[in-house]
Amino acid sequence: MTSIDDVAAALGVSTATVSRALRGLPGVAEETRARVTTTAKRLGYVPSSAASGLASGRTMAMGVLLPAIDRWYFSAVLEGVDRRLRAAGYDLIVFSLGGDGVNRDRVFHRSILRKRIDALLVMCMHLTDEEREAVQQLEYPHIVVGGAVEGVRHVGIDDAQAARDAVEHLIALGHTRIAHMRGGGSFDIDFEVPRQREQAFRQTMADHGLGIREDWSAFGDFTFATSRVSALALLADPADRPTAVFCSSDEMAFGVLRAAAELGIGVPGELSVIGIDDHEFAAPMGLTTIRQDPADQGAYAADLLLGELLRNEPAEYPPSRPHLLVERASTGPAPV
């Protein structure tokens, strides 16, 4: 097995230089750092997390807390976090509440609060007052990805503006009879996100003098199955149905598109549908959506935490990550 001494010997530098270069520490010229990285990769050297931890007093592991693993957004964020951590020689420890939340006490009071990780990244989820206080009192760097948690800094898109952009797109196409497929509810997922997106929908409609029908506020739970059932009821009456549906996520938009197909409703001729996410299936489905990049958000948040561990001071960062309207075949002019 290749050792750090082998890498140092191949380059004619000290083992201390190799160690500092691979750990991203200052005091190493960029040219030397690049040579060390290339040589270590060529020789198959894998840094030991345990050894690095002994040298730095750290565990060389970062924790990620999430409500469930089987949702597209969470898995995409994890991919971005893992990519950054592997490049930095850090291990990833996932703390999952398992969907039903029965692990909350174990995770908060027996795992996270023990000194097992160097930093914590929390996925968008509702925290109780006690849990939020526990996170705020952590001695190591921590951050939330996705919807905001009161008193804890976070990385994510401007959810309200993303929703406004989606609704404005429909209104610009001449739609006035617009329904909303809203999410939230399961496992306390995205506690702030559905509220912000619904408020933005209502405010944008009001800004344009458009009325909101409460019976056109359908619950989709951020899932395909639930939104399909809700959409079948929403679109059932040909004489009294919306001409457009703003969905607070792409997965709910997929459910609306499926329901429209089952009911023989033409998209976008009779019904326009827009979502938020740019899910991996959005392009194949021809879905117009507001694009966000969860993997970028996860990588960006991981970079912030890694940088803080290096500098031992909080990082400055922009308040939100970018989002973009992506027009596809699921939206068109309002029917006459």
One Martini backbone bead per residue (centre of mass of N, CA, C, O) as a GRO file, in nm:
protein
  336
    1MET     BB    1   0.097   0.036   0.023
    2THR     BB    2   0.072   0.359  -0.013
    3SER     BB    3   0.257   0.624   0.118
    4ILE     BB    4   0.355   0.936   0.214
    5ASP     BB    5   0.657   0.869   0.172
    6ASP     BB    6   0.636   0.793  -0.129
    7VAL     BB    7   0.546   1.068  -0.231
    8ALA     BB    8   0.784   1.232  -0.122
    9ALA     BB    9   1.010   1.073  -0.270
   10ALA     BB   10   0.906   1.124  -0.566
   11LEU     BB   11   0.942   1.455  -0.516
   12GLY     BB   12   1.153   1.559  -0.295
   13VAL     BB   13   0.987   1.590  -0.026
   14SER     BB   14   0.820   1.635   0.246
   15THR     BB   15   0.573   1.502   0.440
   16ALA     BB   16   0.460   1.776   0.533
   17THR     BB   17   0.400   1.887   0.251
   18VAL     BB   18   0.206   1.670   0.162
   19SER     BB   19   0.002   1.702   0.390
   20ARG     BB   20  -0.070   2.002   0.341
   21ALA     BB   21  -0.160   1.974   0.047
   22LEU     BB   22  -0.391   1.753   0.091
   23ARG     BB   23  -0.538   1.947   0.323
   24GLY     BB   24  -0.530   2.261   0.227
   25LEU     BB   25  -0.299   2.412   0.344
   26PRO     BB   26  -0.103   2.649   0.408
   27GLY     BB   27   0.233   2.698   0.271
   28VAL     BB   28   0.174   2.608  -0.038
   29ALA     BB   29   0.242   2.589  -0.342
   30GLU     BB   30   0.052   2.543  -0.617
   31GLU     BB   31   0.250   2.370  -0.777
   32THR     BB   32   0.304   2.168  -0.549
   33ARG     BB   33   0.013   2.081  -0.499
   34ALA     BB   34  -0.032   1.965  -0.782
   35ARG     BB   35   0.198   1.753  -0.772
   36VAL     BB   36   0.096   1.600  -0.528
   37THR     BB   37  -0.182   1.520  -0.633
   38THR     BB   38  -0.087   1.369  -0.888
   39THR     BB   39   0.102   1.164  -0.748
   40ALA     BB   40  -0.099   1.039  -0.551
   41LYS     BB   41  -0.287   0.934  -0.770
   42ARG     BB   42  -0.080   0.762  -0.929
   43LEU     BB   43   0.003   0.585  -0.661
   44GLY     BB   44  -0.263   0.546  -0.471
   45TYR     BB   45  -0.302   0.754  -0.249
   46VAL     BB   46  -0.470   0.736   0.077
   47PRO     BB   47  -0.583   0.915   0.311
   48SER     BB   48  -0.597   0.916   0.659
   49SER     BB   49  -0.836   1.003   0.873
   50ALA     BB   50  -0.708   0.924   1.141
   51ALA     BB   51  -0.434   1.064   1.107
   52SER     BB   52  -0.546   1.348   1.055
   53GLY     BB   53  -0.692   1.368   1.326
   54LEU     BB   54  -0.445   1.346   1.511
   55ALA     BB   55  -0.301   1.605   1.392
   56SER     BB   56  -0.574   1.809   1.425
   57GLY     BB   57  -0.816   1.713   1.628
   58ARG     BB   58  -0.994   1.554   1.421
   59THR     BB   59  -1.230   1.342   1.246
   60MET     BB   60  -1.277   1.378   0.932
   61ALA     BB   61  -1.597   1.458   0.963
   62MET     BB   62  -1.926   1.501   0.817
   63GLY     BB   63  -2.252   1.597   0.881
   64VAL     BB   64  -2.586   1.481   0.769
   65LEU     BB   65  -2.914   1.609   0.806
   66LEU     BB   66  -3.216   1.416   0.737
   67PRO     BB   67  -3.539   1.302   0.695
   68ALA     BB   68  -3.472   1.168   0.403
   69ILE     BB   69  -3.347   0.981   0.116
   70ASP     BB   70  -3.611   0.939  -0.099
   71ARG     BB   71  -3.532   1.227  -0.225
   72TRP     BB   72  -3.415   1.414  -0.472
   73TYR     BB   73  -3.297   1.658  -0.324
   74PHE     BB   74  -3.132   1.511  -0.107
   75SER     BB   75  -2.953   1.335  -0.297
   76ALA     BB   76  -2.830   1.576  -0.451
   77VAL     BB   77  -2.693   1.714  -0.214
   78LEU     BB   78  -2.520   1.473  -0.128
   79GLU     BB   79  -2.349   1.461  -0.384
   80GLY     BB   80  -2.214   1.740  -0.344
   81VAL     BB   81  -2.091   1.689  -0.068
   82ASP     BB   82  -1.926   1.431  -0.132
   83ARG     BB   83  -1.743   1.552  -0.348
   84ARG     BB   84  -1.597   1.754  -0.158
   85LEU     BB   85  -1.503   1.562   0.069
   86ARG     BB   86  -1.327   1.371  -0.096
   87ALA     BB   87  -1.129   1.597  -0.192
   88ALA     BB   88  -1.060   1.659   0.134
   89GLY     BB   89  -1.058   1.382   0.308
   90TYR     BB   90  -1.359   1.335   0.388
   91ASP     BB   91  -1.617   1.219   0.572
   92LEU     BB   92  -1.952   1.082   0.555
   93ILE     BB   93  -2.233   1.144   0.779
   94VAL     BB   94  -2.553   1.004   0.808
   95PHE     BB   95  -2.856   1.157   0.943
   96SER     BB   96  -3.154   0.981   0.967
   97LEU     BB   97  -3.506   0.994   1.037
   98GLY     BB   98  -3.672   0.788   0.844
   99GLY     BB   99  -3.942   0.986   0.801
  100ASP     BB  100  -4.096   0.938   1.098
  101GLY     BB  101  -3.889   1.050   1.338
  102VAL     BB  102  -3.787   0.831   1.561
  103ASN     BB  103  -3.469   0.943   1.557
  104ARG     BB  104  -3.443   1.222   1.691
  105ASP     BB  105  -3.325   1.173   1.973
  106ARG     BB  106  -3.077   1.013   1.890
  107VAL     BB  107  -2.950   1.221   1.699
  108PHE     BB  108  -2.943   1.479   1.890
  109HIS     BB  109  -2.847   1.331   2.185
  110ARG     BB  110  -2.626   1.090   2.072
  111SER     BB  111  -2.476   1.200   1.806
  112ILE     BB  112  -2.437   1.508   1.741
  113LEU     BB  113  -2.353   1.595   2.044
  114ARG     BB  114  -2.128   1.436   1.982
  115LYS     BB  115  -1.778   1.405   1.908
  116ARG     BB  116  -1.799   1.295   1.564
  117ILE     BB  117  -1.774   1.583   1.432
  118ASP     BB  118  -1.677   1.893   1.262
  119ALA     BB  119  -1.960   1.915   1.103
  120LEU     BB  120  -2.293   2.056   1.005
  121LEU     BB  121  -2.559   1.950   0.781
  122VAL     BB  122  -2.886   2.077   0.720
  123MET     BB  123  -3.171   1.994   0.604
  124CYS     BB  124  -3.470   2.083   0.510
  125MET     BB  125  -3.635   2.139   0.826
  126HIS     BB  126  -3.809   2.097   1.105
  127LEU     BB  127  -3.750   2.246   1.421
  128THR     BB  128  -3.746   2.239   1.727
  129ASP     BB  129  -3.662   2.430   1.981
  130GLU     BB  130  -3.459   2.227   2.101
  131GLU     BB  131  -3.309   2.160   1.835
  132ARG     BB  132  -3.224   2.445   1.760
  133GLU     BB  133  -3.059   2.496   2.016
  134ALA     BB  134  -2.860   2.263   1.973
  135VAL     BB  135  -2.741   2.371   1.708
  136GLN     BB  136  -2.658   2.661   1.809
  137GLN     BB  137  -2.454   2.516   2.038
  138LEU     BB  138  -2.253   2.428   1.857
  139GLU     BB  139  -1.892   2.417   1.827
  140TYR     BB  140  -1.938   2.365   1.532
  141PRO     BB  141  -1.992   2.396   1.221
  142HIS     BB  142  -2.306   2.519   1.067
  143ILE     BB  143  -2.578   2.436   0.825
  144VAL     BB  144  -2.836   2.513   0.593
  145VAL     BB  145  -3.018   2.338   0.338
  146GLY     BB  146  -3.254   2.540   0.210
  147GLY     BB  147  -3.469   2.597   0.419
  148ALA     BB  148  -3.518   2.794   0.668
  149VAL     BB  149  -3.380   2.843   1.003
  150GLU     BB  150  -3.416   2.981   1.284
  151GLY     BB  151  -3.093   3.107   1.366
  152VAL     BB  152  -2.985   2.969   1.090
  153ARG     BB  153  -2.789   2.941   0.848
  154HIS     BB  154  -2.825   2.945   0.478
  155VAL     BB  155  -2.859   2.747   0.175
  156GLY     BB  156  -3.025   2.884  -0.120
  157ILE     BB  157  -3.287   2.976  -0.266
  158ASP     BB  158  -3.531   3.205  -0.364
  159ASP     BB  159  -3.839   3.093  -0.317
  160ALA     BB  160  -4.020   3.336  -0.368
  161GLN     BB  161  -3.898   3.421  -0.644
  162ALA     BB  162  -3.944   3.156  -0.790
  163ALA     BB  163  -4.253   3.166  -0.770
  164ARG     BB  164  -4.294   3.434  -0.909
  165ASP     BB  165  -4.169   3.354  -1.182
  166ALA     BB  166  -4.374   3.133  -1.246
  167VAL     BB  167  -4.635   3.307  -1.237
  168GLU     BB  168  -4.546   3.526  -1.435
  169HIS     BB  169  -4.532   3.339  -1.678
  170LEU     BB  170  -4.833   3.272  -1.689
  171ILE     BB  171  -4.939   3.564  -1.709
  172ALA     BB  172  -4.781   3.637  -1.974
  173LEU     BB  173  -4.971   3.410  -2.128
  174GLY     BB  174  -5.280   3.491  -2.007
  175HIS     BB  175  -5.325   3.383  -1.727
  176THR     BB  176  -5.598   3.372  -1.460
  177ARG     BB  177  -5.653   3.054  -1.413
  178ILE     BB  178  -5.485   2.967  -1.121
  179ALA     BB  179  -5.328   2.706  -0.977
  180HIS     BB  180  -5.219   2.522  -0.670
  181MET     BB  181  -4.950   2.297  -0.602
  182ARG     BB  182  -4.885   2.190  -0.286
  183GLY     BB  183  -4.668   2.145  -0.011
  184GLY     BB  184  -4.620   1.950   0.258
  185GLY     BB  185  -4.614   1.748   0.589
  186SER     BB  186  -4.396   1.539   0.552
  187PHE     BB  187  -4.164   1.504   0.798
  188ASP     BB  188  -4.113   1.818   0.793
  189ILE     BB  189  -4.067   1.902   0.509
  190ASP     BB  190  -4.002   2.201   0.411
  191PHE     BB  191  -4.131   2.412   0.612
  192GLU     BB  192  -4.072   2.693   0.458
  193VAL     BB  193  -4.107   2.650   0.153
  194PRO     BB  194  -4.420   2.620   0.115
  195ARG     BB  195  -4.491   2.891   0.244
  196GLN     BB  196  -4.332   3.081   0.056
  197ARG     BB  197  -4.462   2.985  -0.214
  198GLU     BB  198  -4.754   3.049  -0.141
  199GLN     BB  199  -4.724   3.348  -0.076
  200ALA     BB  200  -4.613   3.426  -0.357
  201PHE     BB  201  -4.857   3.341  -0.518
  202ARG     BB  202  -5.064   3.528  -0.380
  203GLN     BB  203  -4.913   3.798  -0.427
  204THR     BB  204  -4.896   3.788  -0.736
  205MET     BB  205  -5.195   3.777  -0.790
  206ALA     BB  206  -5.264   4.041  -0.641
  207ASP     BB  207  -5.076   4.232  -0.811
  208HIS     BB  208  -5.277   4.148  -1.072
  209GLY     BB  209  -5.583   4.118  -0.977
  210LEU     BB  210  -5.610   3.812  -0.890
  211GLY     BB  211  -5.787   3.552  -0.808
  212ILE     BB  212  -5.843   3.305  -0.541
  213ARG     BB  213  -5.908   2.965  -0.527
  214GLU     BB  214  -5.936   2.737  -0.278
  215ASP     BB  215  -6.020   2.486  -0.467
  216TRP     BB  216  -5.719   2.547  -0.619
  217SER     BB  217  -5.580   2.435  -0.353
  218ALA     BB  218  -5.356   2.180  -0.375
  219PHE     BB  219  -5.241   1.870  -0.241
  220GLY     BB  220  -4.905   1.706  -0.305
  221ASP     BB  221  -4.648   1.648  -0.106
  222PHE     BB  222  -4.402   1.630  -0.315
  223THR     BB  223  -4.564   1.413  -0.496
  224PHE     BB  224  -4.686   1.224  -0.744
  225ALA     BB  225  -4.928   1.066  -0.624
  226THR     BB  226  -5.078   1.295  -0.473
  227SER     BB  227  -5.100   1.496  -0.714
  228ARG     BB  228  -5.263   1.320  -0.902
  229VAL     BB  229  -5.516   1.297  -0.728
  230SER     BB  230  -5.566   1.603  -0.698
  231ALA     BB  231  -5.580   1.664  -1.007
  232LEU     BB  232  -5.827   1.495  -1.079
  233ALA     BB  233  -6.016   1.681  -0.914
  234LEU     BB  234  -5.937   1.965  -1.026
  235LEU     BB  235  -5.995   1.860  -1.352
  236ALA     BB  236  -6.287   1.723  -1.381
  237ASP     BB  237  -6.427   2.001  -1.477
  238PRO     BB  238  -6.463   2.137  -1.788
  239ALA     BB  239  -6.635   2.407  -1.691
  240ASP     BB  240  -6.430   2.421  -1.409
  241ARG     BB  241  -6.110   2.509  -1.480
  242PRO     BB  242  -5.799   2.555  -1.508
  243THR     BB  243  -5.527   2.678  -1.728
  244ALA     BB  244  -5.329   2.661  -1.472
  245VAL     BB  245  -5.032   2.519  -1.293
  246PHE     BB  246  -4.872   2.572  -0.994
  247CYS     BB  247  -4.580   2.404  -0.887
  248SER     BB  248  -4.365   2.349  -0.603
  249SER     BB  249  -4.284   2.097  -0.787
  250ASP     BB  250  -4.198   1.862  -1.017
  251GLU     BB  251  -4.329   1.607  -0.898
  252MET     BB  252  -4.611   1.741  -0.901
  253ALA     BB  253  -4.618   1.804  -1.204
  254PHE     BB  254  -4.620   1.511  -1.296
  255GLY     BB  255  -4.898   1.451  -1.173
  256VAL     BB  256  -5.054   1.655  -1.347
  257LEU     BB  257  -4.978   1.542  -1.625
  258ARG     BB  258  -5.104   1.265  -1.578
  259ALA     BB  259  -5.392   1.357  -1.525
  260ALA     BB  260  -5.435   1.500  -1.795
  261ALA     BB  261  -5.398   1.247  -1.967
  262GLU     BB  262  -5.635   1.082  -1.840
  263LEU     BB  263  -5.847   1.331  -1.921
  264GLY     BB  264  -5.767   1.459  -2.208
  265ILE     BB  265  -5.569   1.702  -2.161
  266GLY     BB  266  -5.416   1.955  -2.316
  267VAL     BB  267  -5.053   2.004  -2.348
  268PRO     BB  268  -5.092   2.351  -2.359
  269GLY     BB  269  -5.377   2.412  -2.484
  270GLU     BB  270  -5.554   2.373  -2.198
  271LEU     BB  271  -5.280   2.326  -2.018
  272SER     BB  272  -5.060   2.467  -1.784
  273VAL     BB  273  -4.725   2.368  -1.657
  274ILE     BB  274  -4.537   2.439  -1.353
  275GLY     BB  275  -4.222   2.428  -1.184
  276ILE     BB  276  -3.971   2.326  -0.930
  277ASP     BB  277  -3.598   2.237  -1.011
  278ASP     BB  278  -3.507   2.043  -1.247
  279HIS     BB  279  -3.546   1.763  -1.281
  280GLU     BB  280  -3.427   1.484  -1.447
  281PHE     BB  281  -3.737   1.458  -1.585
  282ALA     BB  282  -3.815   1.734  -1.713
  283ALA     BB  283  -3.711   1.718  -2.002
  284PRO     BB  284  -3.855   1.453  -2.096
  285MET     BB  285  -4.145   1.594  -2.010
  286GLY     BB  286  -4.150   1.904  -2.094
  287LEU     BB  287  -4.091   2.093  -1.843
  288THR     BB  288  -4.163   2.376  -1.703
  289THR     BB  289  -3.914   2.559  -1.503
  290ILE     BB  290  -3.736   2.614  -1.200
  291ARG     BB  291  -3.405   2.624  -1.166
  292GLN     BB  292  -3.208   2.413  -0.961
  293ASP     BB  293  -2.896   2.317  -0.761
  294PRO     BB  294  -2.840   2.094  -0.520
  295ALA     BB  295  -2.544   2.011  -0.562
  296ASP     BB  296  -2.436   2.298  -0.542
  297GLN     BB  297  -2.539   2.356  -0.257
  298GLY     BB  298  -2.382   2.129  -0.117
  299ALA     BB  299  -2.096   2.211  -0.211
  300TYR     BB  300  -2.102   2.499  -0.101
  301ALA     BB  301  -2.151   2.428   0.197
  302ALA     BB  302  -1.902   2.249   0.231
  303ASP     BB  303  -1.695   2.467   0.163
  304LEU     BB  304  -1.761   2.652   0.398
  305LEU     BB  305  -1.695   2.451   0.625
  306LEU     BB  306  -1.405   2.385   0.541
  307GLY     BB  307  -1.303   2.679   0.557
  308GLU     BB  308  -1.364   2.716   0.863
  309LEU     BB  309  -1.177   2.490   0.962
  310LEU     BB  310  -0.918   2.629   0.852
  311ARG     BB  311  -0.972   2.934   0.986
  312ASN     BB  312  -1.160   2.961   1.242
  313GLU     BB  313  -1.398   3.114   1.073
  314PRO     BB  314  -1.643   3.271   0.942
  315ALA     BB  315  -1.822   3.290   0.649
  316GLU     BB  316  -1.882   3.451   0.357
  317TYR     BB  317  -2.209   3.483   0.186
  318PRO     BB  318  -2.452   3.455  -0.013
  319PRO     BB  319  -2.802   3.443   0.030
  320SER     BB  320  -2.815   3.303  -0.267
  321ARG     BB  321  -2.895   3.094  -0.515
  322PRO     BB  322  -2.951   3.019  -0.827
  323HIS     BB  323  -3.214   3.079  -1.072
  324LEU     BB  324  -3.417   2.940  -1.361
  325LEU     BB  325  -3.594   2.977  -1.642
  326VAL     BB  326  -3.743   2.687  -1.814
  327GLU     BB  327  -3.857   2.645  -2.132
  328ARG     BB  328  -4.121   2.438  -2.245
  329ALA     BB  329  -4.407   2.237  -2.344
  330SER     BB  330  -4.611   2.298  -2.077
  331THR     BB  331  -4.630   2.597  -2.193
  332GLY     BB  332  -4.888   2.843  -2.286
  333PRO     BB  333  -5.128   2.997  -2.405
  334ALA     BB  334  -5.420   3.094  -2.330
  335PRO     BB  335  -5.723   2.997  -2.376
  336VAL     BB  336  -6.012   3.126  -2.540
   0.00000   0.00000   0.00000
